[in-house]
């Protein structure tokens, strides 16, 4: 497989990764965590494939350093860079969405604790019988 073929394969893989990231953004906004995790696993698989291809590309270009670079390699590399930037932007939006949901959940838990404490303070707690009784009454 030539270096341009490896770049084309990586470009296709990055496009798939971008699509998965956009799907992740959608499912996290809909609170479908299980599907989000499945998509995350698929992204990790693609990432591993890209890493393996990048290693092959590096060895291919090192072995063929005397040959001229393929004319489409620069434009393909630029396209890959644009796709990676798009993925990074989507990941930032996903991260901020997750942080917002985490904060909302923490606030809800705090409010529940405050409610439990209020119930205990206003007599909703355990009803203990006092130890001292007035025997003269």
Beta strands, then each sheet from edge to edge (+ up, - down):
end
